[in-house]
Protein backbone atom coordinates (compact mmCIF):
# COMPACT_ATOMS: atom_id res chain seq x y z
CA UNK A 1 0.00 0.00 0.00
CA UNK A 2 1.41 3.33 -1.02
CA UNK A 3 0.42 6.89 -0.22
CA UNK A 4 -1.99 7.37 -3.15
CA UNK A 5 -2.84 3.81 -4.17
CA UNK A 6 -2.26 0.07 -4.08
CA UNK A 7 0.86 -1.21 -5.83
CA UNK A 8 0.69 -4.79 -7.15
CA UNK A 9 3.47 -6.72 -8.85
CA UNK A 10 3.93 -10.30 -9.95
CA UNK A 11 7.48 -11.58 -9.89
CA UNK A 12 9.14 -14.48 -11.66
CA UNK A 13 11.35 -17.06 -9.93
CA UNK A 14 14.41 -14.80 -10.02
CA UNK A 15 12.51 -12.04 -8.20
CA UNK A 16 12.21 -9.74 -11.21
CA UNK A 17 8.82 -8.01 -11.51
CA UNK A 18 7.29 -8.74 -14.90
CA UNK A 19 3.77 -7.44 -14.22
CA UNK A 20 3.23 -4.23 -12.24
CA UNK A 21 0.32 -1.90 -11.69
CA UNK A 22 -0.74 0.78 -9.24
CA UNK A 23 -4.41 1.39 -8.59
CA UNK A 24 -5.33 4.77 -7.07
CA UNK A 25 -7.55 4.67 -4.01
CA UNK A 26 -10.25 6.56 -5.94
CA UNK A 27 -10.70 3.51 -8.21
CA UNK A 28 -10.15 0.79 -5.61
CA UNK A 29 -13.40 0.56 -3.64
CA UNK A 30 -15.30 -1.69 -3.03
CA UNK A 31 -12.80 -4.26 -1.72
CA UNK A 32 -13.86 -7.76 -0.79
CA UNK A 33 -12.81 -11.40 -0.52
CA UNK A 34 -14.59 -14.23 -2.31
CA UNK A 35 -13.88 -17.80 -1.25
CA UNK A 36 -14.38 -20.57 -3.80
CA UNK A 37 -14.36 -24.31 -3.27
CA UNK A 38 -13.82 -26.71 -6.15
CA UNK A 39 -16.90 -27.85 -7.96
CA UNK A 40 -17.92 -31.37 -7.01
CA UNK A 41 -16.90 -34.15 -9.35
CA UNK A 42 -19.80 -35.27 -11.48
CA UNK A 43 -20.42 -38.99 -11.37
CA UNK A 44 -21.33 -40.78 -14.59
CA UNK A 45 -24.92 -42.03 -15.06
CA UNK A 46 -26.01 -45.36 -13.55
CA UNK A 47 -25.88 -47.15 -16.92
CA UNK A 48 -22.14 -46.46 -17.13
CA UNK A 49 -21.60 -48.16 -13.77
CA UNK A 50 -23.54 -51.22 -14.91
CA UNK A 51 -21.49 -51.46 -18.11
CA UNK A 52 -18.28 -51.02 -16.13
CA UNK A 53 -19.32 -53.78 -13.72
CA UNK A 54 -20.14 -56.13 -16.62
CA UNK A 55 -16.76 -55.32 -18.20
CA UNK A 56 -14.94 -56.13 -14.95
CA UNK A 57 -16.83 -59.42 -14.70
CA UNK A 58 -15.93 -60.39 -18.29
CA UNK A 59 -12.26 -59.53 -17.72
CA UNK A 60 -12.30 -61.46 -14.43
CA UNK A 61 -13.74 -64.56 -16.11
CA UNK A 62 -11.20 -64.28 -18.95
CA UNK A 63 -8.36 -64.03 -16.44
CA UNK A 64 -9.63 -67.07 -14.53
CA UNK A 65 -9.23 -69.08 -17.70
CA UNK A 66 -5.70 -67.72 -18.29
CA UNK A 67 -3.92 -67.91 -14.97
CA UNK A 68 -0.66 -66.26 -16.19
CA UNK A 69 -1.77 -62.58 -16.34
CA UNK A 70 -4.10 -62.23 -13.41
CA UNK A 71 -1.74 -60.81 -10.73
CA UNK A 72 -0.22 -58.18 -13.07
CA UNK A 73 -3.65 -57.09 -14.21
CA UNK A 74 -4.92 -56.68 -10.66
CA UNK A 75 -1.81 -54.72 -9.65
CA UNK A 76 -2.27 -52.40 -12.64
CA UNK A 77 -5.96 -51.96 -11.83
CA UNK A 78 -5.19 -51.25 -8.18
CA UNK A 79 -2.52 -48.71 -9.22
CA UNK A 80 -5.03 -47.00 -11.50
CA UNK A 81 -7.60 -46.75 -8.69
CA UNK A 82 -4.98 -45.40 -6.25
CA UNK A 83 -3.95 -42.76 -8.83
CA UNK A 84 -7.58 -41.80 -9.40
CA UNK A 85 -8.11 -41.50 -5.65
CA UNK A 86 -4.99 -39.31 -5.34
CA UNK A 87 -6.26 -36.98 -8.09
CA UNK A 88 -9.58 -36.69 -6.26
CA UNK A 89 -7.92 -35.94 -2.89
CA UNK A 90 -5.52 -33.36 -4.38
CA UNK A 91 -8.35 -31.66 -6.27
CA UNK A 92 -10.59 -31.69 -3.21
CA UNK A 93 -8.10 -30.32 -0.68
CA UNK A 94 -5.65 -28.18 -2.65
CA UNK A 95 -7.81 -26.40 -5.20
CA UNK A 96 -9.59 -23.99 -2.86
CA UNK A 97 -9.08 -20.40 -3.96
CA UNK A 98 -9.73 -16.92 -2.65
CA UNK A 99 -10.21 -13.87 -4.85
CA UNK A 100 -9.36 -10.36 -3.70
CA UNK A 101 -11.78 -8.26 -5.70
CA UNK A 102 -11.62 -4.52 -6.19
CA UNK A 103 -13.31 -2.15 -8.61
CA UNK A 104 -10.50 -2.51 -11.17
CA UNK A 105 -8.72 -5.81 -10.55
CA UNK A 106 -9.34 -9.33 -9.31
CA UNK A 107 -6.45 -11.31 -7.82
CA UNK A 108 -6.94 -15.05 -7.32
CA UNK A 109 -4.78 -16.78 -4.72
CA UNK A 110 -4.67 -20.28 -3.29
CA UNK A 111 -6.74 -20.46 -0.12
CA UNK A 112 -4.61 -21.60 2.80
CA UNK A 113 -6.33 -21.82 6.18
CA UNK A 114 -3.14 -20.73 7.95
CA UNK A 115 -3.00 -17.51 5.88
CA UNK A 116 -6.70 -16.68 5.95
CA UNK A 117 -6.57 -14.38 9.00
CA UNK A 118 -3.62 -12.42 7.56
CA UNK A 119 -5.41 -11.98 4.22
CA UNK A 120 -8.58 -10.76 5.92
CA UNK A 121 -6.53 -8.34 8.05
CA UNK A 122 -4.81 -7.04 4.89
CA UNK A 123 -8.18 -6.56 3.18
CA UNK A 124 -9.60 -4.65 6.15
CA UNK A 125 -6.46 -2.48 6.36
CA UNK A 126 -6.68 -1.77 2.62
CA UNK A 127 -10.35 -0.80 2.94
CA UNK A 128 -9.63 1.46 5.95
CA UNK A 129 -6.70 3.12 4.21
CA UNK A 130 -8.80 3.78 1.10
CA UNK A 131 -11.62 5.21 3.24
CA UNK A 132 -9.31 7.49 5.20
CA UNK A 133 -7.57 8.67 2.00
CA UNK A 134 -10.90 9.48 0.31
CA UNK A 135 -12.18 11.25 3.44
CA UNK A 136 -9.04 13.39 3.64
CA UNK A 137 -8.98 14.24 -0.06
CA UNK A 138 -12.66 14.51 -1.02
CA UNK A 139 -14.87 14.95 2.06
CA UNK A 140 -13.69 18.50 2.74
CA UNK A 141 -16.30 21.09 1.76
CA UNK A 142 -15.98 24.76 0.94
CA UNK A 143 -19.24 26.76 0.93
CA UNK A 144 -17.60 29.40 -1.28
CA UNK A 145 -16.73 26.85 -4.00
CA UNK A 146 -18.97 25.27 -6.66
CA UNK A 147 -21.80 23.71 -4.68
CA UNK A 148 -23.17 21.26 -7.29
CA UNK A 149 -19.75 19.70 -7.80
CA UNK A 150 -19.26 19.26 -4.08
CA UNK A 151 -22.75 17.75 -3.68
CA UNK A 152 -21.95 15.29 -6.45
CA UNK A 153 -18.68 14.40 -4.69
CA UNK A 154 -20.51 13.82 -1.38
CA UNK A 155 -23.00 11.52 -3.12
CA UNK A 156 -20.09 9.62 -4.72
CA UNK A 157 -18.47 9.12 -1.31
CA UNK A 158 -21.80 7.92 0.08
CA UNK A 159 -22.17 5.38 -2.76
CA UNK A 160 -18.70 4.02 -1.95
CA UNK A 161 -19.78 3.77 1.73
CA UNK A 162 -17.04 6.14 2.82
CA UNK A 163 -19.66 8.49 4.30
CA UNK A 164 -22.73 7.34 6.17
CA UNK A 165 -26.12 8.87 5.42
CA UNK A 166 -25.96 11.01 8.57
CA UNK A 167 -22.47 12.32 7.75
CA UNK A 168 -23.52 13.13 4.19
CA UNK A 169 -26.59 14.99 5.42
CA UNK A 170 -24.52 17.05 7.91
CA UNK A 171 -22.00 17.99 5.21
CA UNK A 172 -24.79 18.82 2.72
CA UNK A 173 -26.47 21.06 5.30
CA UNK A 174 -23.19 22.83 6.08
CA UNK A 175 -22.55 23.26 2.37
CA UNK A 176 -25.97 24.51 1.23
CA UNK A 177 -27.43 25.98 4.41
CA UNK A 178 -30.63 23.93 3.86
CA UNK A 179 -31.84 20.83 5.68
CA UNK A 180 -33.47 19.37 2.57
CA UNK A 181 -32.59 19.61 -1.11
CA UNK A 182 -36.14 18.90 -2.28
CA UNK A 183 -37.15 21.29 -5.06
CA UNK A 184 -39.40 24.21 -4.15
CA UNK A 185 -42.74 24.45 -5.92
CA UNK A 186 -44.73 27.62 -6.45
CA UNK A 187 -48.07 27.51 -8.29
CA UNK A 188 -47.24 24.07 -9.73
CA UNK A 189 -43.84 25.14 -11.05
CA UNK A 190 -40.57 23.73 -9.75
CA UNK A 191 -38.20 26.51 -8.78
CA UNK A 192 -34.44 26.21 -8.74
CA UNK A 193 -33.23 25.49 -5.25
CA UNK A 194 -31.49 28.49 -3.73
CA UNK A 195 -28.42 27.92 -1.62
CA UNK A 196 -27.59 30.04 1.39
CA UNK A 197 -23.87 30.70 1.66
Steps between C-alpha positions, in 0.01 A plus 500: 500500500641833398401856580259548207415144398558126509812372325483142368778307330546142390855372506666210323721242673806726491310776682470730199161673470347427161148630568446821698209733555394768745133561565408838652278490806230689307455195273555228760175477697310275561750243631394150593605136527322217321571143606450223245502126553554260212192386319398148595602222266210388287438128511409321178141375453391167651513321163874569479554330836306194386705476180821544698396224741418265210838581342682419825311171525590403141867586557496307829356190332754528216784525751373196691540299183853636441678481832826665378389868485267535793736642768652763266157609386373541855811696601454732201131544581577571865767754396249671272243525781762635744603764242137596443447530875812719531373733225168529683666575837740758351217670311276497806749637753745714303284678245322741734551859390435848631452805280585851615258710300516874451331737258781464244678170562438148624789302649451126550716327760511150643293482817713386792328478838819609677514822293130583507513730805795696356321544166183622670705742713672630184163548329358691797814717521478571126133597532572726801793666326290566189218643714731728696674618180167581331372677813814714520506585130132527404279544808618855568239759402532867418174700499664764279587245228276342234217344698363255239842344449549456872151349540580254223827411676317442831251270326791310340662450841167380639463246216847364581392475868774737609238735648193385687161653425516714815849631418395581144193686623707706749752594230221583251332724758828677578564543129158625386354647818180295445379190682337354189588524132145429383399739222275792591166524323301817447166489316583156356840607368827359630737778597876470504621428849674800652807443711583712801872566527 
